[in-house]
Amino acid sequence: MARLRAESLRRGVSMAELIRSAIDETIRGPEWEGRRRRALAAVGAIAEDATNVSERHDEFLLDEYSK
């Protein structure tokens, strides 16, 4: 508890936020941010060419996430 309190003070966030962040990082894994960036880039690229992104976004994201 003391280490959690000290880290939350060092980062300037609540202990609850620190715990939520740790859980998110554990569940998502180290590759999450890279996958997220690729998916957003893909949607941006597709949006320039397609008029049906709002209808097919899951398909586009699945294609990008599976790379």
Order of alpha helices (4+ residues) and beta strands (2+ residues): alpha-alpha-alpha-alpha
